[in-house]
Amino acid sequence: MDDFFYDMDRRYQEDKVISAIDVDLYVNGVTEEENLDELEELVHRLRRSPATADALPSTSHAVIRAYLNAGRIDDLMRILNDRWNYGVFVDYHIANILMDEFLKQGNTRDAAKVASLLMLEEDFGSPTSCTFAVLSCLKYIQNPTPEPWDTSVKEESEEEVKIRLFCLRNPYFDDHFDLTNANHVVGKTLALGSRSLKGDDVLSKSAELMGWALYSRWDKVESFLKQCAVSKIPVAKEALNHLSDLCEKALAEIEASPTKSLSKPKALQFPGVNLDEKEVAEMWKRLNYPENEKIIPRVKELLSSNQLKSVNDFNMIQKTENLLSSALAEREDKEIEEQLKAFEDWNEKRVEELNNQMTRFRKFEVMESVEARKKDLKEKEEVIFFFDNEEEWMMRLPADEQQGYKLSTEYYPQSWIPFVRSVPPKKEKKKKKTTTTT
């Protein structure tokens, strides 16, 4: 493996070229923890090169497996969350493995982070993946461990860095990929994932309500509660209690705030983005962000009224685990068969890409040898026909060297040879000597 890496590194340093199939072969061959640093470097180089368009789906799967087997969980989550620099994405099978492993370890934070990756893709996949995602979020809400949510270390430089910009950009917040707050990420994952949850309407409605509240989308909470009150939709008492606690915390934050307002999500700082208070306020106004300060008191009134139908003795985590057991019993064999088929397809694709690359290399070597032969023949031709093109060669000389140069007068160009042979040179007549007598 070391020789393979050194060969790829040498070619990259010389030509700045990296091959997607070479990276895939290396990643799938890594079995030792000591090779993970080289693996990360190769994946990063691949992502930042045009060859990232040819990346194989087995590459991401193998990267995740390698870090998981080595127990490097923090590094794995850092790579998964930095899609711009690494481009490692989870599929449903590996997402299920990660969430299951983290929940068994009591690592609810990273299990919820994996669930949020499915939310960002806006596709929770099969019922198994969806149920795993909801369970991960519910367990994180119950016991958020370990802390903190963001484990990245930001190095603050004392030097002032100045960047020249063409213009300042208006701040923007897409309310999806820009989410960084743990409650907002987990809340949105829970709200969207519960919509795809099948098998228990009380659980899905209760989880969705908790998700919107944790996400601080109180406008959706209010409309959801009104719908439940009118249609008499049952909601778990556990969810209503949690919602009441979040409502009280939000009201306390509003009361303690100098502006009597609830804090909004933090806009990300990028070079050229103007984040002064006036511009940020204009951004929220432009995005029509809900005025939670006016909505939360109305939500509190709905919770205190007797219009909502609650379900007592409803353990949401226990109900979700039951749904997960049912989904596994129903789909486990099918999903295993699908994943085995995927492994076979990946192997066939890998062999095909490797053969294509070897064919390209052979063609390149042939072309190089042909070009070298053509260059050699060209040089020999120039030597053989030098005097035929002597005048042209003279014109290529610098001006100061052309002045003293004289063309050869005793050499006939090759094109003149037939004419020279057919017309023999004239013989000079000898002059007779004349003598005078006196």
C-alpha positions as CSV (number, residue, x, y, z in Angstrom):
1,M,0.0,0.0,0.0
2,D,2.9,2.4,0.8
3,D,4.4,1.9,-2.7
4,F,1.1,2.4,-4.3
5,F,0.6,5.7,-2.4
6,Y,4.1,6.9,-3.2
7,D,3.6,6.2,-6.9
8,M,0.3,8.1,-7.0
9,D,1.8,10.9,-4.9
10,R,4.8,11.2,-7.3
11,R,2.6,11.4,-10.4
12,Y,0.4,14.0,-8.7
13,Q,3.4,16.1,-7.7
14,E,4.7,16.0,-11.2
15,D,1.6,16.3,-13.4
16,K,-1.1,17.3,-10.9
17,V,-3.2,14.4,-12.2
18,I,-5.1,11.9,-10.1
19,S,-7.2,8.9,-11.1
20,A,-10.6,8.1,-9.5
21,I,-10.0,4.3,-10.0
22,D,-6.6,4.5,-8.4
23,V,-8.1,6.2,-5.4
24,D,-10.9,3.7,-5.2
25,L,-8.4,0.8,-5.3
26,Y,-6.3,2.3,-2.6
27,V,-9.2,3.1,-0.3
28,N,-10.7,-0.4,-0.6
29,G,-7.3,-1.9,0.2
30,V,-6.7,0.1,3.4
31,T,-6.9,-2.1,6.5
32,E,-4.5,-0.4,8.9
33,E,-5.1,2.8,10.9
34,E,-1.7,4.1,9.9
35,N,-2.8,4.5,6.3
36,L,-5.8,6.7,7.1
37,D,-3.9,10.0,6.8
38,E,-2.8,9.1,3.3
39,L,-6.4,8.0,2.5
40,E,-7.7,11.4,3.6
41,E,-5.1,13.2,1.5
42,L,-6.0,11.2,-1.6
43,V,-9.7,11.7,-1.2
44,H,-9.2,15.4,-0.7
45,R,-7.0,15.6,-3.9
46,L,-9.6,13.7,-5.8
47,R,-12.4,16.0,-4.7
48,R,-10.5,19.1,-5.7
49,S,-9.6,17.8,-9.2
50,P,-11.7,17.4,-12.4
51,A,-11.5,13.6,-11.8
52,T,-14.1,13.9,-9.0
53,A,-16.8,13.6,-11.7
54,D,-15.5,10.0,-12.2
55,A,-15.6,9.0,-8.5
56,L,-17.0,5.6,-7.9
57,P,-19.8,5.0,-5.3
58,S,-17.7,2.4,-3.6
59,T,-15.1,5.0,-2.7
60,S,-17.4,6.8,-0.1
61,H,-18.5,3.5,1.3
62,A,-14.9,2.3,1.7
63,V,-13.8,5.5,3.4
64,I,-16.6,5.3,5.9
65,R,-15.9,1.7,6.6
66,A,-12.2,2.3,7.1
67,Y,-12.7,5.1,9.7
68,L,-15.4,3.2,11.5
69,N,-13.3,0.0,11.8
70,A,-10.4,2.1,13.1
71,G,-12.6,3.9,15.7
72,R,-11.7,7.3,14.3
73,I,-15.3,8.7,14.8
74,D,-14.4,12.4,15.2
75,D,-12.4,12.3,12.0
76,L,-15.1,10.4,10.2
77,M,-17.8,13.0,11.1
78,R,-15.5,15.9,10.2
79,I,-15.1,14.4,6.7
80,L,-18.8,13.6,6.3
81,N,-19.7,17.2,7.2
82,D,-17.1,18.7,4.9
83,R,-18.6,17.6,1.6
84,W,-17.0,20.5,-0.3
85,N,-13.4,19.3,0.4
86,Y,-13.9,15.5,0.6
87,G,-17.2,14.6,-1.2
88,V,-17.9,11.6,0.9
89,F,-21.6,10.8,1.0
90,V,-23.6,8.2,2.9
91,D,-25.9,5.7,1.2
92,Y,-28.9,4.2,3.1
93,H,-27.0,1.0,3.9
94,I,-24.0,2.7,5.5
95,A,-26.2,5.3,7.2
96,N,-28.1,2.5,8.9
97,I,-24.8,0.9,10.0
98,L,-23.6,4.2,11.4
99,M,-26.7,5.1,13.3
100,D,-27.1,1.6,14.7
101,E,-23.4,1.5,15.8
102,F,-23.6,5.0,17.4
103,L,-26.9,4.3,19.2
104,K,-25.4,1.1,20.7
105,Q,-22.4,3.1,21.9
106,G,-24.7,5.8,23.4
107,N,-23.3,8.3,21.0
108,T,-26.6,10.0,20.2
109,R,-24.9,13.1,18.9
110,D,-23.2,11.5,15.9
111,A,-26.3,9.3,15.3
112,A,-28.3,12.5,14.9
113,K,-25.7,14.0,12.7
114,V,-25.9,11.0,10.3
115,A,-29.7,11.3,10.3
116,S,-29.2,15.0,9.4
117,L,-27.2,14.0,6.3
118,L,-30.3,12.2,5.0
119,M,-32.3,15.3,5.8
120,L,-29.9,17.5,3.8
121,E,-30.4,15.2,0.8
122,E,-34.2,15.4,1.4
123,D,-34.5,11.7,1.0
124,F,-34.8,9.3,3.9
125,G,-34.9,6.2,1.7
126,S,-36.4,3.0,3.0
127,P,-38.6,2.7,6.1
128,T,-35.6,1.3,7.9
129,S,-33.5,4.4,7.3
130,C,-36.3,6.7,8.1
131,T,-37.1,5.0,11.4
132,F,-33.4,4.9,12.3
133,A,-33.3,8.7,11.7
134,V,-36.3,9.5,13.8
135,L,-35.0,7.2,16.6
136,S,-31.6,8.9,16.5
137,C,-33.2,12.4,16.8
138,L,-35.5,11.4,19.7
139,K,-32.7,9.8,21.6
140,Y,-30.5,12.9,21.1
141,I,-33.3,15.1,22.4
142,Q,-33.7,12.9,25.5
143,N,-29.9,12.6,26.1
144,P,-27.6,14.7,24.0
145,T,-24.3,13.0,24.5
146,P,-21.5,13.6,24.0
147,E,-21.2,17.3,24.0
148,P,-20.6,19.7,22.3
149,W,-22.4,19.4,19.0
150,D,-19.6,21.1,17.0
151,T,-16.3,19.4,17.6
152,S,-14.3,21.3,15.0
153,V,-11.4,23.3,16.3
154,K,-11.1,26.7,14.8
155,E,-7.6,28.2,15.0
156,E,-7.8,32.0,15.5
157,S,-4.8,33.8,14.0
158,E,-3.6,37.0,15.7
159,E,-2.6,38.4,12.3
160,E,-5.0,40.6,10.5
161,V,-5.8,39.1,7.1
162,K,-7.0,41.5,4.4
163,I,-8.8,40.1,1.3
164,R,-9.3,42.3,-1.8
165,L,-12.9,41.9,-3.1
166,F,-14.6,43.1,-6.2
167,C,-17.8,44.0,-4.2
168,L,-19.6,43.2,-1.0
169,R,-22.2,40.5,-1.1
170,N,-25.6,40.7,0.7
171,P,-26.0,38.2,3.5
172,Y,-28.1,35.2,2.8
173,F,-29.5,32.2,4.7
174,D,-30.9,29.2,2.8
175,D,-32.5,27.7,6.0
176,H,-31.1,24.3,5.0
177,F,-27.4,23.8,4.3
178,D,-26.6,26.9,6.3
179,L,-28.1,25.5,9.5
180,T,-25.5,25.1,12.3
181,N,-27.4,25.2,15.5
182,A,-27.8,21.7,16.9
183,N,-31.5,22.1,17.9
184,H,-32.4,23.5,14.4
185,V,-30.6,20.7,12.6
186,V,-32.1,17.9,14.8
187,G,-35.5,19.6,14.8
188,K,-35.7,19.9,11.0
189,T,-34.5,16.3,10.6
190,L,-37.1,15.1,13.0
191,A,-39.9,17.1,11.4
192,L,-39.2,16.0,7.9
193,G,-38.3,12.4,8.8
194,S,-41.5,11.9,10.8
195,R,-43.5,12.8,7.7
196,S,-42.2,9.6,6.0
197,L,-42.8,7.5,9.1
198,K,-45.4,4.8,8.5
199,G,-47.2,2.6,10.9
200,D,-48.2,4.9,13.8
201,D,-50.0,8.2,13.2
202,V,-49.8,9.3,16.8
203,L,-46.0,8.8,16.7
204,S,-45.5,10.6,13.4
205,K,-47.7,13.6,14.3
206,S,-46.1,13.9,17.8
207,A,-42.6,13.7,16.4
208,E,-43.3,16.2,13.7
209,L,-44.7,18.7,16.2
210,M,-41.6,18.3,18.4
211,G,-39.4,18.8,15.4
212,W,-40.9,22.1,14.3
213,A,-40.7,23.4,17.9
214,L,-37.1,22.4,18.2
215,Y,-36.4,23.9,14.8
216,S,-37.9,27.2,16.1
217,R,-40.5,27.3,13.4
218,W,-43.2,28.5,15.6
219,D,-45.4,29.5,12.7
220,K,-45.6,25.8,11.7
221,V,-46.2,24.8,15.3
222,E,-49.1,27.1,15.5
223,S,-50.7,25.9,12.3
224,F,-50.1,22.3,13.3
225,L,-51.7,22.8,16.7
226,K,-54.8,24.5,15.1
227,Q,-55.2,21.5,12.7
228,C,-54.9,19.0,15.6
229,A,-57.5,21.0,17.6
230,V,-60.0,21.2,14.8
231,S,-59.6,17.6,13.5
232,K,-59.1,16.1,17.0
233,I,-55.8,14.6,16.0
234,P,-54.3,12.8,19.0
235,V,-50.9,13.9,20.1
236,A,-48.6,12.2,22.6
237,K,-48.6,13.9,26.0
238,E,-44.8,13.6,26.0
239,A,-44.6,15.8,22.9
240,L,-47.0,18.4,24.4
241,N,-44.9,18.5,27.6
242,H,-41.7,19.0,25.6
243,L,-43.4,21.6,23.5
244,S,-44.5,23.5,26.6
245,D,-41.0,23.5,28.0
246,L,-39.6,24.9,24.7
247,C,-42.3,27.5,24.7
248,E,-41.4,28.7,28.3
249,K,-37.7,28.8,27.4
250,A,-38.4,30.9,24.3
251,L,-40.6,33.3,26.3
252,A,-37.9,33.7,28.9
253,E,-35.3,34.4,26.2
254,I,-37.6,37.1,24.7
255,E,-38.1,38.7,28.1
256,A,-34.4,38.8,28.8
257,S,-33.5,40.2,25.4
258,P,-32.9,43.9,25.2
259,T,-34.8,44.0,21.9
260,K,-37.6,41.8,23.3
261,S,-37.1,39.4,20.4
262,L,-36.1,35.8,19.9
263,S,-32.6,35.1,18.5
264,K,-32.6,34.1,14.9
265,P,-30.2,31.5,13.2
266,K,-26.7,32.7,12.7
267,A,-25.8,33.6,9.1
268,L,-22.5,32.1,7.9
269,Q,-19.5,34.3,7.4
270,F,-17.9,34.2,4.0
271,P,-15.4,36.5,2.4
272,G,-17.2,39.5,1.0
273,V,-20.5,39.0,3.0
274,N,-21.6,42.1,4.8
275,L,-22.9,41.0,8.2
276,D,-23.6,44.4,9.9
277,E,-26.9,44.6,11.8
278,K,-28.7,46.7,9.2
279,E,-27.9,44.3,6.4
280,V,-28.8,41.2,8.5
281,A,-32.1,42.8,9.5
282,E,-32.9,43.5,5.8
283,M,-32.0,39.8,5.0
284,W,-34.6,38.4,7.5
285,K,-37.2,40.9,6.2
286,R,-36.4,39.9,2.7
287,L,-36.8,36.1,3.6
288,N,-40.1,36.7,5.4
289,Y,-38.8,35.0,8.5
290,P,-41.7,34.6,11.0
291,E,-42.1,37.0,13.9
292,N,-41.8,34.4,16.6
293,E,-42.3,37.0,19.4
294,K,-45.9,37.4,18.4
295,I,-46.5,33.7,17.6
296,I,-45.2,32.0,20.8
297,P,-47.8,33.6,23.1
298,R,-50.6,32.3,20.9
299,V,-49.0,28.8,21.0
300,K,-48.9,28.9,24.7
301,E,-52.6,29.8,24.8
302,L,-53.4,26.8,22.5
303,L,-51.4,24.5,24.8
304,S,-53.2,25.7,27.9
305,S,-56.7,25.2,26.3
306,N,-58.6,22.0,26.4
307,Q,-58.9,21.8,22.6
308,L,-56.0,19.3,22.1
309,K,-56.5,15.6,22.4
310,S,-53.5,14.1,24.2
311,V,-52.5,10.4,24.6
312,N,-51.1,9.5,28.0
313,D,-48.6,6.7,28.6
314,F,-47.2,7.0,25.1
315,N,-43.4,6.4,25.1
316,M,-42.2,7.8,21.8
317,I,-38.8,6.2,21.9
318,Q,-40.3,2.7,22.7
319,K,-42.9,3.1,19.9
320,T,-40.1,4.0,17.5
321,E,-38.0,1.0,18.5
322,N,-41.0,-1.2,17.9
323,L,-41.5,0.2,14.4
324,L,-37.8,-0.3,13.7
325,S,-38.0,-3.9,14.7
326,S,-41.0,-4.4,12.5
327,A,-39.3,-2.7,9.6
328,L,-36.2,-4.9,10.0
329,A,-38.2,-8.1,10.2
330,E,-40.0,-7.1,7.0
331,R,-37.1,-5.7,4.9
332,E,-33.9,-7.0,6.4
333,D,-33.5,-9.9,3.9
334,K,-34.4,-7.7,1.0
335,E,-32.0,-4.9,1.9
336,I,-29.1,-7.4,2.5
337,E,-29.8,-8.8,-1.0
338,E,-29.8,-5.3,-2.5
339,Q,-26.5,-4.5,-0.8
340,L,-24.8,-7.7,-2.0
341,K,-26.0,-6.9,-5.5
342,A,-24.5,-3.4,-5.1
343,F,-21.2,-4.9,-4.1
344,E,-21.2,-7.1,-7.2
345,D,-22.0,-4.1,-9.4
346,W,-19.2,-2.1,-7.8
347,N,-16.7,-4.8,-8.4
348,E,-17.7,-5.1,-12.1
349,K,-17.6,-1.3,-12.4
350,R,-14.1,-1.2,-10.8
351,V,-12.8,-3.9,-13.2
352,E,-14.3,-2.1,-16.2
353,E,-12.8,1.3,-15.2
354,L,-9.4,-0.3,-14.5
355,N,-9.4,-1.9,-18.0
356,N,-10.4,1.4,-19.6
357,Q,-7.5,3.2,-17.8
358,M,-5.0,0.5,-18.9
359,T,-6.2,0.9,-22.5
360,R,-5.8,4.7,-22.2
361,F,-2.2,4.2,-20.8
362,R,-1.3,1.8,-23.7
363,K,-2.6,4.3,-26.3
364,F,-0.7,7.1,-24.6
365,E,2.6,5.1,-24.6
366,V,2.1,4.2,-28.3
367,M,1.5,7.9,-29.1
368,E,4.5,8.9,-27.2
369,S,6.7,6.4,-29.0
370,V,5.3,7.6,-32.4
371,E,5.9,11.2,-31.5
372,A,9.5,10.4,-30.4
373,R,10.1,8.5,-33.7
374,K,8.7,11.4,-35.8
375,K,10.9,13.8,-33.9
376,D,14.0,11.6,-34.5
377,L,13.2,11.3,-38.3
378,K,12.6,15.0,-38.5
379,E,16.1,15.7,-37.0
380,K,17.7,13.3,-39.4
381,E,15.9,14.8,-42.3
382,E,17.2,18.2,-41.4
383,V,20.7,16.9,-41.3
384,I,20.5,15.1,-44.6
385,F,18.9,18.0,-46.5
386,F,20.8,20.8,-44.7
387,F,22.3,22.2,-47.9
388,D,19.0,22.1,-49.7
389,N,17.6,24.4,-47.1
390,E,20.8,26.3,-46.3
391,E,19.3,29.6,-47.2
392,E,16.3,29.0,-45.0
393,W,18.6,28.0,-42.1
394,M,20.6,31.2,-42.7
395,M,17.5,33.3,-42.4
396,R,16.9,31.8,-38.9
397,L,20.2,33.1,-37.7
398,P,20.3,36.4,-35.8
399,A,20.8,39.5,-38.0
400,D,24.4,40.1,-36.8
401,E,25.4,36.5,-37.7
402,Q,23.8,36.6,-41.1
403,Q,26.1,39.4,-42.4
404,G,29.3,37.3,-42.6
405,Y,27.7,34.1,-43.7
406,K,28.3,32.9,-47.3
407,L,26.3,30.2,-49.1
408,S,28.3,27.2,-50.3
409,T,29.3,27.6,-54.0
410,E,30.8,24.1,-54.5
411,Y,27.6,22.2,-53.6
412,Y,24.7,21.6,-55.9
413,P,21.3,21.1,-54.2
414,Q,19.8,17.7,-54.6
415,S,17.0,19.1,-56.8
416,W,19.7,20.3,-59.3
417,I,21.4,17.0,-59.6
418,P,19.5,15.7,-62.7
419,F,20.1,19.0,-64.5
420,V,23.8,19.2,-63.5
421,R,24.4,15.6,-64.8
422,S,22.7,16.3,-68.2
423,V,24.7,19.4,-68.9
424,P,28.4,18.8,-68.4
425,P,30.4,21.7,-67.3
426,K,32.1,23.8,-69.9
427,K,35.8,23.4,-70.5
428,E,37.9,26.5,-70.4
429,K,39.8,27.2,-73.7
430,K,43.5,27.5,-73.3
431,K,44.8,30.7,-74.9
432,K,47.7,30.2,-77.3
433,K,50.9,31.8,-76.4
434,T,52.1,34.2,-79.0
435,T,55.7,35.1,-79.4
436,T,57.1,38.2,-81.0
437,T,60.4,38.5,-82.7
438,T,62.5,41.5,-83.0
